Amino acid sequence: MLLVEVARTSEAVAGDSGRLSKVAHLAEALGRAEPGEVAVAIAYLSGELPQRQIGVGWRGLRELPPPAAVPSLTLAHVDEVFDRIKAQSGTGSQAARRGLVNGLFAAATEPEQRFLVRLLTGELRQGALDGVMTDAIARAAGVPAAEVRRALMLRGSLPAVGATALAEGAEGLRGFRLEVGRPLQPMLAQSADTVAAALEKTGVPAAVEWKLDGVRVQVHRAGSEVTVFTRTLDEITSRVPELVEAVLALPVTTAVLDGEVIALRPDGRPEPFQVTASRVGSRTDVARLREATPLSVFFFDALHLDGQDLLDLPYTARQDALAKAVPSGLLTPRVTTSDAGEVEEFFAAAVARGHEGVLVKSPDAVYAAGRRGAGWVKVKPRHTLDLVVLAAEWGNGRRRGWLSNLHLGALDPETGGYVMLGKTFKGMTDKLLAWQTERLLELATGPADQYVVPVRPELVVEIAFDGVQRSPRYPGGMALRFARVVRYRPDKRPQDADTVQTVRDIAGF
């Protein structure tokens, strides 16, 4: 399959606002791909590289050779070049990488060059989100979309699932099983402003858990081997020895558990999130850091125990299994009740102890991996949203020389883009401003000497605000009131950001 076919499909998807039309464009392209090309085609059309990062960004693409007149690049060749670029290291690697990039672009036509630039800079936001691509794979393979979604939940890789669907059909998809040692996308929670609103979504009785301000972890044990993953599926086993030891002490042979690690003070109250994040993010001198900042672990779900997959069991059944395998001191505190007043008291107690709030869960909810299932609803004591930084403005006065005023966007699942909700320069320390400026310049997609510097939508930031008001200034017709930065969320991906609909629900528009 030629790269130009993927580039043309990308343009067609970006230019069509209808979900069904996007699905049709994608499915038609996938149907033309050879079996060995399907995974690469899915990745490229989803705006991703199979190699993830190859060390080529905006700065390396400023001066490109003239485009080729005739398309000749195949997907297999482009993927092989990306592999070679990523493999460059040591003395002379920068020049070698540059030579490979120039050679690739010299063989690319104008539309292919445009596509490659957007792919490499993270700007390929054309609406081919997982949901749209999932439907396209189902259509191209002639299988039910539910079969694709199920396989994706278990495998965690849309390109791999798509390649199997087109090569082996529904029977191949049914071959995917939960594999101990291979991480699953975690189940996520919807949001509600109040306990009462959360209970309306889940119904009663409901299970209510503390919402800890820690780092989400998924732990896999197979015999004496333990592997720990973050919510972004990064492997961090060596950084959390306390967690490994706790899991090895459990009376089980195989397990997949969902939980949080958190740094607690001697009185049991949580340290600021940055303390936990710094400890988990440190790769060296772990023994010393462990002594200075020990981590505690709390489990709240079990996905597999001793050969039995629990994903499709209701929450209550998973909790019963979890309680038999994990001592009470390692379980997230929770209550199950139909009394709204008791839930309010539990919520107030969690906040008083320094935690974020509570998660209200339906006893019947199965584990909806990778999705914001309606069975889980989070409640915090203030309005906060996880938004994506779209651009930043250079500061004035004492902030001169720093990128200060952030442009904030919420995810629009229909288009795959982000809808701007306003700006903020509040809540930033000098230390945060310095870090923020350095990081945003790395993500810049335009000249850094302009007042507004657009950036790749990769940084997720938690924003507190007092309300939402209607505003004709922004495409979404609304803006946040008194927005301020709470913290950056390196543990979250841009596609995990809150959606425009969530903001509308908060506003009541």
Salt bridges, closest charged atoms under 4 A:
GLU5 OE1 - ARG32 NE 2.96
GLU11 OE2 - ARG114 NH2 2.66
ASP16 OD2 - HIS25 NE2 3.47
GLU28 OE1 - ARG32 NH1 2.17
GLU80 OE2 - ARG84 NE 3.83
GLU110 OE2 - ARG114 NH1 3.66
GLU123 OE2 - ARG125 NH1 3.34
ASP135 OD2 - ARG19 NH2 3.00
ASP135 OD1 - ARG149 NH1 3.91
GLU147 OE2 - ARG174 NH2 2.94
GLU171 OE1 - ARG174 NH1 3.52
GLU179 OE1 - ARG182 NE 3.49
ASP193 OD1 - HIS383 ND1 3.48
GLU209 OE1 - LYS361 NZ 2.89
ASP213 OD1 - ARG487 NH1 2.85
ASP234 OD1 - ARG52 NH1 3.95
GLU242 OE2 - ARG279 NH1 2.84
GLU245 OE1 - ARG290 NH2 2.80
ASP258 OD2 - ARG216 NH2 2.83
GLU271 OE1 - ARG265 NE 3.35
ASP285 OD2 - ARG288 NE 2.49
ASP301 OD1 - ARG318 NE 2.71
ASP309 OD1 - HIS304 ND1 2.78
ASP312 OD1 - ARG150 NH1 2.85
GLU356 OE1 - LYS211 NZ 2.67
GLU356 OE2 - LYS380 NZ 3.52
GLU356 OE2 - ARG487 NH2 2.98
ASP386 OD2 - LYS492 NZ 2.30
GLU393 OE2 - HIS407 NE2 2.83
GLU393 OE2 - LYS423 NZ 2.78
ASP430 OD2 - ARG398 NH2 2.94
GLU442 OE1 - ARG439 NH1 3.05
GLU458 OE2 - ARG456 NE 2.80
GLU462 OE2 - LYS380 NZ 3.37
GLU462 OE1 - ARG487 NE 2.55
GLU462 OE1 - ARG489 NH1 3.73
ASP466 OD1 - ARG484 NH1 3.00
ASP491 OD2 - ARG489 NH2 2.65
ASP496 OD2 - ARG231 NH2 3.66
ASP496 OD1 - ARG493 NH2 3.15
